[in-house]
């Protein structure tokens, strides 16, 4: 019995000491300073390929260095650089069973300057039939990573040109997908398509806090936003993205500072600020491919935590809560505190698949997004009104502390969340 009381006293003392330490490291004042800098007008809304996002990247890298993080081996400093390809189709020609086909009836998705395809090229033939959902089916083929010739039924003639809306920057690949509008079942065919290729350079910002184990726990958010756009009623044209997602990056920086000062992580911690989330999640896709999924124990993606959740202060939700037991681990580590994690209250919006956690989750990693955003009633979402003045900094600071404390047993290796069942992912 005496040993029991001693153990309890030691446990409570440890919790008290941790609480005291975290209250000194993660403060409203420090959180507010970082958030203000990231969402300042000087960052010009942090749109990709602008000086504003470069300034934001440099600021984050500086904070990672001040925190005492290490740069990844394959990076330039703290910058994880990669290239995207913009391909603009300039001309197309083709024949089906000896008959010429209109160039407007051919749309290719590729990162190659020229694509020449015949029935002997090894491309898989598939069809989008009348009654199929054109854009859903097309997107699936584009994202498949395979070579396809997709025959599109002529009942989709009206919407066929709108497939061009799906053309966006992409990673350089040797794969191509051709969409051809036809009412035939072709036997012999030949197509030639030319694109004007433009390469664009992007960069994530990544810092490492080495642990004793060759296993990783990732804390992440995205630092890009929408840039400068149409002025609102007040004449403001800068989409500052204070909540979306300067708030998440502020949390990542503060967590880096906290865990470095605590300095007792068994697992290696990775702190990542992703680019190009708003334009397709390209930053997190590239980042995720740099890891062996089996070595990633958990991912805490943090997005839009600057406002109160639907349950009020001291609460947040976890997307994909039911897909692993990670949420239960976090809740258990917060027992006795005022903070509460909840399952995602907006399942119809498929948030689990829409943020930067999605790529690693599809590999089976317990990768979840933590948020407070009221997706049915956030007045400043994707508007110039998403500014520092609209955020609840006291509550945001409490959320960052809750993430730090609730993740403790995962970081120590005491807990390992269950994996996502990839067979159940759509």
ROLOPA-64683 format. One record per residue: z, y, x of N, C-alpha, C in turn. Coordinates in pm, whole numbers, plus 32768, in hexadecimal, padded with zeros to 4 digits. Layout:
! ROLOPA-64683
ZYXZYXZYX...
This chain:
! ROLOPA-64683
80007F8880528000800080008000807E8056804E807880C5805580E981207FCB8105815C7F85809681837EFF80A681BC7EA180E481557EB380BF80D57E5E80F5806C7E6F818D80627EEB81BB80617F05824A80567ED0829580D07EDD825781457EA9829681BF7E1182A681B47DCE823D81817D3C824381727D1282B081117D5C82BA80A27D3E8321803E7D4F83AD807A7DBD83BD80C57DD7844081037D68846481657D3E840281B57CD1841A82147C51844181CC7C3183F9815D7BB9841481117BBD84A180D67C2C84C480967C39854880597C3685B680C27C71859A81357C7085FD81A27BE1861581D17B9285A881DC7B0685B482067AB6860681A37ACB85ED81217A85863980BA7AAA86CC80C17B2D86E780D67B5C877180DD7B2087B981557B1E877481C87AE787B082417A5287CC822F7A08876D81F27979878081DB796287F8818079B48802811779A7887280B979C088F680FE7A2688F981547A448974819D79D2899981FA799A8936823E792E8950829E78B189808256788F894181E87815896681A1782189F2816678988A19813C78AB8A9E8103789C8B0B816C78B18AE881EA789F8B498256780D8B52828277C68AE38276773D8ADD82A876D88B09823F76E78AD781C576898AF8815976CB8B5D80FD76A88BDB810E76E58C4880C0767A8C92807276A38CD6800A76468D257FB975FF8D8D800E76498DCB806A760F8E3280C0759F8DFA811875B88D87815675548D4B81AE74DC8D19815F74F68CDB80EE748A8CA9809974338D1D806974738D8A803E742A8DFE800A73D28E3D807574008E4180F073B38E7E815C732F8E33817273378DAF817672BE8D5F818B72608D6A811472978D5F809C72468D68802371FF8DEF801A72458E5B803972078EE0803571918EE9809671A58EB7810D713A8EBD817270BE8E6F814770D38DF7811270628DA280EC70158DD88074705A8E1D801A70198E4F7FA16FFC8EE47FA770078F1F801D6FEE8FAD802D6F5A8FCD80186F3E90487FEE6EB390727FDB6E619065805B6EA5906C80CD6E5E9063814D6E1A8FDB815F6E4A8F7581196E0D8EF181206D928EE680C76D788F4C80756CFE8F5680236CE78EDC7FCB6D518E9E7F9D6D438E2D7F426D218DA87F846D178DA580096D0A8D2980586C968CCF802B6C258D0B800A6BB08CBA7FE76B768C7980646B3C8C0280556B018BBC80C86A908C0F81026A7E8C0381846A148C4781CF6A238CE081CE6A9F8D1081C96AB78DA181CD6B1C8DC1823A6B1C8E3D826A6B828E6682CB6C108E5582966C218E6482136CA58E5981D86CE38DD081EB6C958D6781D66CCD8CE181E66CE68CC282796C968CFE82D26CB08CED83616D348D2E83896D4F8DA283506DD08DE4836C6E438D8F83396E318D5382C36E9A8CFD828B6EB18C8382E46E448C4783146E508BD2836A6E9B8BF483EB6E7C8C6784246EBF8C9284A06F538CAA84876F738CE3841470008CFC83F2704C8C7883E470118C16839F70538B94838C70668B4F84136FFF8B53846870098B1584EC70798B55853E70858BD8853570EF8C1F857D71798BF2854B71878BE184C972078BB5849172268B2584B971C08AD084BF71D68A4684ED72058A45857E71C98A9A85D071F28AA2865C72818AD5866872A38B3C861C732B8B73861E73908B0A85F173668AB5859473C18A4D856173DB89E185C9738489D8862E739589728696734688F4867F72DF88FC8629728B88878610722B8871868471F587F8868B718E87D886ED710587D786A8709F87FE86F3701887F786BD6FE5876886C56F97873A86646F5D86B386696F0386A586E36EFB862E871D6EAB861987976E19863F87896DDF862987146D4F863F87036D2D86CA86CE6D8F872486CA6D7787A786906D64881186FB6D35888686D06D2C88FA87276DA7894F870A6E0C8942875D6E8C897E87396EBF893786BD6EE3898386586F0E894885D96E9A893F85756E22896185A06DB0896285466D6788DC854A6D5D889D84D76D12882084C76C89884784916C27884F84EB6BA5888784C86B43881A849C6AEF883F843B6A8787E3840D6A13883383D569A587F083BD69298833839268FD8801830968D7885E82B4689A883E823568068861823C67B8882181E76728883881E36700886C815A66B988DC8159667E891080DF65E988EF80E265BA88A4807F652E8879807B64EA88B48000648789088018643C89457FAA63B289047FA2639588C47F316315887E7F2062A488E57F17624288D97F7161D4893A7F75615389047F38613B88837F4060C888497EFB60DB87B27EEC6091877A7E8C609A86EA7E72601586BB7E385FEF86437E5A5F7586097E235F8A85737E175F3A85327DC35F4A84A37DB55EE584647D585EDB83E17D605E8483957D065ED3831F7CCE5EB582FE7C515EED82887C105E7982337BDE5E6F81BA7C135E02815F7BEE5D7A81A37BFA5D6A81F07C645CEA82317C815CD682B77C3E5D2E82E07BE85D2183607BA15D7E83C97BDD5D4A84447BF05D9C84B07C255E0984D77BC25E7885057BF85EE785307BA65F0785C17BC65F2B860F7B615F4C869C7B745FC286AB7BD35FB987107C2B602587277C8B60A9874A7C46609F878A7BD1611987B17B87616287377B4F612286C37B52616186497B1E61A385F67B8C61AF86317C0261EF85EE7C73625E86487CAA62D786157CB16347865E7CEC638E85FF7D4D639B862A7DCA63D885D67E30645C86127E6064BD85BB7E74653D85E17EB0654485A07F39654085F47FA0653785C180286567862C8089658386048104659F8665816F6532865F81D964C1861F81B664508615821263E7867F81F3639F86A9825A6335870C824562C286D181F6629E865482146234861281C862638587819E6237855F8128625484D980F561D3849D80C061B0842780F1613983E080C26166835680916148833A8013617982BF7FD5610782777F8E60FE81F47FA660A1819D7F5C60F081267F2760AB80D17EDF60ED805A7EA9611C7FFC7F1860ED80117F9361137FBB8003617E7FF9805C61B7806C8031621780B4808662A4807C807F62BD801F802463427FE3801B63A3802E7FC2637180917F7A63C680DB7F1C63DE80857E9F645880897E6D647780417DF16442808F7D796403804A7D1D63CE80897CA46431807A7C31645380EB7BF164AC80EB7B7D647081487B1564A881457A9C646E81977A3164DB81DA79DF64BF825879B96510829F795764C2829E78D564F48254787664AB823B77FA64C382A87792647382A5772A648A82FC76B7651582DB767F65628343766165E8832E762C6654832C7696662E831777156690831F778266B883B17799672E83C477D0675B844A77F4671E846D787B66BC84C57878666B84E378EE66C0850E7965671485727953675B85AB79C467C6854C79FA680B850679A3686F84A579D0682F84367A2367C0840179F0677B83967A38674383C77ABC6706843E7AB966CB84757B336735848D7B9E67A684C57B76681184E27BD6684284627C19684C83F77BCB687783777C02681983447C6E679783517C57673683237CBB673A837D7D37674984007D22674E845D7D9367C584407DED6836841D7DB168B184077DFD68C083797E30686083247E16686D82967E36686382777ECB681D82CD7F16680782B07FA46799824A7FBA674482357F5666D581D67F606650821D7F4E65E481DA7F77655D820C7F5E652D81DD7ED56507823A7E8064D882187DFA645782627DD96400821F7D8D639C82637D3C63CB82527CAC63E682C37C69641D82C07BE263B082EC7B81638382907B2E631F82AF7AC9636682E97A4F634183627A2B638383A879BD632783AA79436358837578D46308836F785A62DF83FC782E6265840777FA6230848B77D6627884CC776062CE8483771B632084C476B3637F852976F163918522777463E8858277BA639885F677F6631C860777CA62C3866C7805630086F77804633F871C7796637687A3778863E387BF77EF6437875A780A64A9876E7864648B874478F464188704790A63FB86D379916400874179FB63C687B879E563CD88217A4C645C884B7A6D64B888367A0F6543885F7A24658C88067A87654C87957AAE658787437B18659487927B9A654287FA7BA8654A884E7C2065D3888F7C2F661C889D7BC066A288D77BC56702887E7C1666E087FE7C1E673687A37C6A671C87AC7D0066AE87F07D26669087FD7DB466F088637DF2673688387E586795888E7E9D679B88617F2E67EB88A97F7D67FC887E8007682C87ED800A680687A680736830871B8080684086F981146882868A812E688C865A81B76804862081E067E4862F8260676685F68290676B855E828167018526824966FF8497822B667084638237666383E2825065DF83A4825265BB836C81C9660D838B816465F4835B80DC65B183C68088655B839C802B651683F87FD2650F83BB7F46650F84127EE2650283E77E576493843A7E17642D83F67DE263BC84397DA163C484227D0A63B8848F7CBF63B084867C2D632084A57C0562E6844B7BB5625B845A7B8C6254844D7AF4621C84B37AB5620F84B47A22618F846B79FB619C83FD79B2612583AF798D61458356791560DB833578C960EC82D6785960B4824D787D6097823B78FD605E81BB792B60C88166797160A680E7798960F4808E79DF609F80747A5B60A780CD7ABD604980CB7B2E604F804B7B815FDA80237BB15FCE7FB27C0D5FAF7FE77C995F4580387CA35F2080777D225F3E810C7D1A5F7E813F7D815F9C81CF7D805FA882027E0F5F9482847E1B5FA082C67E9D5FC883577E85602F83857ECD6060840D7EBE6073844C7F47605784CF7F4C6071851C7FC660B5859E7F9C612B85B77FD46178862E7FB061A186768030619586FA802E61BD874B80A0622D87AB8077628E87BD80D262FD881980BD6308887C8131633B88F181126363894E817B63F889398193641B8913820E64A488EC822F64EC895F827665658979824765B989DD8288664489A1829E667189A2831A66F6896C833A676089DA833067D289B682FB68418A1482EB68BF89D6832569068A238374697E89F283B669FB8A1683656A5289B483576AD089C683106B43899183666BBE89B383406C2F897F838C6CAC897683366CF0890583426D7888F683116DD68927837E6E54893A835A6EBB895A83BC6F2388EB83B56F3A88A684266F8E882E84266FF18832849A706F8814847C70D5880B84E37122878884D7715887588547719986D5854C722986E5857F7285869D8540730D868E8572732285FA858D731285D0860C73178541862C739B850086067392848485DA7409843485BD740D83BA8618746B836285FC747A82EA864F741D827A862273EC828485A57396821B856E7306824B856472AA81ED8572721C820A856371F7820384CF723F824F84807229825A83F0723282EE83CC71EE8315836071E083A38343721383C782B8724F843C82B0726E847D8231722A8505823671D8852281D27185859A81D371B885FE816C71C1867C819671DF86EC813D716687498141712F876880CD70AF87B080CD70A288108057703E88668063701388C17FF96F8C88F880236F4E894B7FCF6ECE89877FF76EDD8A1E80056E9A8A55806A6EA98AE380836E308B36805A6DC78AF7802B6D548B437FFA6D6B8B6F7F6A6D238BD77F426D258C007EB56C9B8C387E926C928C937E346C128CBA7DFB6BD68D397E356C208D7E7E8B6BE88DF27ECE6BE68E6F7E796B788EB97E816B688F377E386AFF8F227DCB6B218F4B7D506AC88F347CE06ABF8FAB7C836AA48F8F7C076A948FF87BA26B1A903C7B886B1F90C17B8B6B9E91077B736BD590EB7AE76C5A90E87ADD6C9890D87A5B6CA891617A186CF2916579AA6D0291E279606D46924E79B26D9392267A156DD992867A6B6D8692AE7AE56D0F92767AF16CBA92967B616CD592427BDD6D2891DB7BD06D4B91847C416CE291167C4D6CA591097CC26C3D90A57CD56C6490387D386CDD90407D716D098FDD7DD36D588F6F7D8D6D268EF47D9A6D6C8E807D626DCD8E4E7DCE6E478E847DCD6EA68E6D7E3A6ED78DDD7E446ED88D957DD46F038D097DD86F918CF97E0B6FEC8D4E7DDC70778D477E0970B68CC27DE1709F8C9A7D6470D38C197D3670758BA87D5D6FF28BC37D5A6F8B8B5E7D706F3D8B7F7DEF6F5F8B4F7E666FD38AFC7E7F701F8B307EF870288BB67F02707C8BEC7F6D710B8BB87F5F71358B9E7EE371BB8B697ECC71CB8ADF7F0E71678A8A7F00716E8A067F3D71708A0C7FD5711E8A66800E711A8A7380A0719C8AAF80D471D58B0D808A72588B4280AF72BE8AD280B772BA8A76805573158A04805572FE89AC80D07280899280F17260893D81647297897B81E5728789FC81F672B88A40826E73508A3B827473918A55820474238A538202745A89C7821A7418896381E5744288D881FD743288B4829173C788E482CF73B388CC835E7425890883AE744D8982838D74BB89C483D4753E897883BF7554894A834475D18903832575D9887E836F7571882C8365757887A783A1757987AD843A753B8813847275428822850475D18842852F7616889584E576A088B985097700884584F176E987F98487773B8782846E771F871A84DA769E870484F8767186B6856C76A98628857176A685E484FF76D5855984FD767684FD84B175F6852384AD759584D38461756E845484AB757B83E3846A754F836484A274B78358849A7481837A842673F08377841573B483FB8446733983F4847372F3846D849F72CC84C0842572E78543842D72C8859D83BF724985EC83DF71F485F6837B7176863F8389717686B08322715C872983517158879E82F970C987D282F8708D87D682806FFE87F482766FE2886182106F9188C1823A6F5D892981E16EC7891281D46E9C88EF815B6E1188C781456DBA893E811D6D3E893C814B6CDA899C811F6C83895C80B36C3789AE806D6BCD898280106BFD89287FA06C79893A7F736CA688F07EFC6C5E89227E816C5089A67E776C1589E27DFF6B8089C07DF16B3F89987E5E6AB0897C7E586A9088E87E646AF488917E506AD888027E506B3987AB7E9C6BA687E47ED06C0987937F186BD8875E7F9E6B7D87A67FDE6B41877380596BA3876E80CD6C0087CF80D36C6187CF81406CB98754813F6CED873180CB6D4486BB80C26CF6863B80D36C78863980A86C2585C180BB6C1185A681506BF2860F819C6BDE85FC822B6C6085D4826F6CCC8619824E6D5085FB82866D77856A826D6D64853C81F36D9184B681CD6D498449821A6CCE846382426C8183FF828B6CAF83EF831B6D0A844683486D3C843D83D16DB383DE83DD6DE083A4836E6E56834E836C6E3582C183406E7F826283776E7E81DB83406EDC81DD82C86EA981C782506EFC81D381D86F7D818381DD6F78810B821B6FEF80B6821F706180F3826F7040815482C370A88194831470E3821182D270AC8239826070E182AD82197144827E81B071C2829C81C6722C826E816B722F82BE80EB720F834080F372138395807C71CE84198098719D8457802D716384DC803671A085337FC971D785A67FF3720C860A7F9771A8867E7F97715086827F3570F486F27F28713687597ECB713687D67EF37182883C7EAA712288A77E78711D88B97DF670BE89177DBC70FA89637D4770F689E67D5171218A407CE671B28A267CBB720F8A517D10729D8A417CF372E38AC97CE572948B337CD072CB8BBA7CCE72FF8BE87C4872E58B9C7BDE73168BBF7B59736C8B4E7B2373BB8B6B7ABF74108B037A8373BA8A9C7A3B73E78A207A3C73A389B779F173C789C4795C738E896F790B73A98973787A743A8954785A7484891978BB751188FA78A6756D896878DA753489D0791375848A3E7948759F8A3079DD76038A787A0C76248A7C7A9B765889F57ACB765589E27B50768889687B8F764488E97B5B75C388F07B4C7578887A7B1E74E888837B4E74A988107B5A741C88077B7E73E987807B507366876F7B4D733086ED7B2472DE86B07B9572CC862C7B8A728585DD7BEF720C859D7BAC719485BD7BDD711D85807BA2711584EC7BC870DF849B7B6E70D5840C7B87715C83C97B9771C284007B57724C83CF7B65725683387B51720E83057AF0721982787AC971CF821A7B297184824E7B86712F81FA7BDB717A81C17C5471EC81FB7C79724181C67CE472D281DF7CBE732E81B17D1373BC81CE7CF873EE82457D4B739282937D8273BA83047DD5740E836A7D8673E783857D0A743383E37CB874C283B67CA474D583367C8E755D83017C7B75B183117CF9757183007D6D75B883127DEC75E583A37DF9758B83FF7DD975AE848D7DE4761F84B17D847618847D7D0C768284997CAA770984637CD9770783E97D0F778483AD7D3E77C384007DAE776F84367E0577A384877E7477D8850E7E4777B985357DCB77EA85B57D97785985A47D30788B852A7D1E78F785137CBE796E856A7CE079A485AB7C797A1686047C8C79F086947CA5796D86AC7CBB793F87367CCF791287707C4978EF87F07C4B78C288337BD1782C88207BBB77E987E17C1C775787D97C16772987577BD576B7875E7B8E768286E97B4875EA86E27B5875B9866B7B81752A864F7B82750586077B00748E86277ACB745C85E97A5073D185AF7A6773A9854F7A12731D85237A1472C1859479E77245858E7A0E71E085F179E971D685FC795171ED8674791871E5868278867158869D785370F5869F78AE706C86BF7885700C864D78AC702885D378826FD6856178AE6F44856D78856F2985B278166E9F85BF77E86E4A861278486E8A866078A06E3F86B278FF6E21866979816E5285EF798F6E32859B7A036E4F85E27A886EC386237A906EE786707B086EF586197B846F1A859C7B706F2A85417BE26EA985327C316E37853E7BEA6DB4852C7C296D7585B07C546DB586217C336D7486A37C456DA986F37CBB6E0F86C37CFF6E4587117D6E6E3386C57DF16E6C86FC7E5C6E5186C97EE26E9886457F016EE986137EA76F26858F7EBA6EC4851D7E9A6E58853C7E526E0684D57E136DC384767E776D9184AC7EE76D4884567F456DA283E97F7C6E18840C7FAF6E7283A77FE56EA7834B7F776EBB83807EFF6EE7832B7E916E8082BF7E726E0182E07E7D6D98827D7E636D9682107ECF6DD4822B7F416DE381C57FA96E6681767F986EB381947F2F6F2F814C7F166FAD81927F456FA082057F857015824D7FB8706382897F4270E9827F7F43713882C77EDF712F835C7EF970C483967ECA70A584237EE170A8846C7E5B710384CB7E4F7118850F7DD0711B85A67DE470F985EE7D7B710586807D7D718286A97D3171CF87047D6C7245873F7D2C721F87CB7CFE723A87EA7C817211886A7C48727088957BDA726A89157BB872B189487B437251898B7AE371D1898F7B05717289DD7AB8716889AD7A2871778A0979CC716789EB793E70D089F27920708F8981792A6FFE897D79266FC489A7789F701689AE783A6FE789DA77B770088A6D779B704E8AAF77F970778B3877DA70988B8D785570528B7778C670678BCD793B700E8C49792E70478CBD79156FF48D3378F76FA28D67796C6FCB8D4779E96F868D827A5C6F338D1C7AAA6F268CA47A746EDA8C3B7AB96E498C677ACC6E1A8C677B4A6D918C8C7B6D6D6B8D177B3A6DC88D757B466DAE8E017B246DE28E597B956DB58ED87B9B6DEC8F337C006E818F4E7BED6EB88F287B7B6F468F3E7B606FA38EDD7BA46F6C8E777BE86FC08E167C2E6FF28E547CB170598EA87CA4708D8EF47D1471218ED57D2C71518EFE7DA071DC8EE67DC7723F8F147D5E72248F857D2072828FC07CBF72998F687C45723F8F087C2C724C8EB37BB5729C8E337BD172C58E1F7C4D73088DA27C7273A08DAE7C6A73E08D3D7C4E74728D337C4C749D8CFA7CD374BF8D527D3074D88D267DB9755A8CD77DC675BC8CF57D75763A8CAA7D7976228C197D4F75D98C077CE475BD8B807CB4755F8B377D1574FE8B7E7D4C74A38B407DAC74EF8B107E27754E8B5D7E5575A18B347EC775F08AB77EA576248AAF7E2B766F8A397E00761789BD7DFD759989CE7DD7753C895C7DD4752189297E61750E89847EBF74F5895C7F4A756C890F7F8275E5893E7F64765E88F77F907664886C7F50764088637ED1764587E37E8B75E287807EC9756D87AF7EEF750B87567F30754387267FB675818781800275BA875C8083762686F1807576828706801876F386A9800876C686257FC9766C862C7F68764485B17F2175ED85577F7775AD858E7FDC7556853E803375A284FE80A77624851780B2767184F28129766C845D8149767A840780E5767E8377810175F3833E811F758B838380F375038359811774E8838081A8751583F481CE750384238258755383CE82BA75C983A48290761F835382E875F082C282F2759982988296756B820E829475C381B38240762B81EC82057683819D81AF763B8171813075E381C780FC759481A88085750081AD80A674B58150806E74248150807873EC81437FEB73AD81AB7FB6737A81A47F2D731281367F1B730A81017EA372A5809C7E84721A80DC7E8A71B480887E9F712B80B97EAE70E880CC7E267083811F7E25703181307DAE6FD880B67D9E6FD380807D266F7A800F7D0A6EEC80457CFB6E9B80357D626E15806F7D616DBA80307CF96DDB7FB87CCA6D8A7F777C656D947FBF7BE06E0180097BCD6E14804E7B4E6DE180DD7B4F6DB5810C7BC46D8081937BCD6CF381977B956CD782017B4E6C52820F7B106BF382537B6E
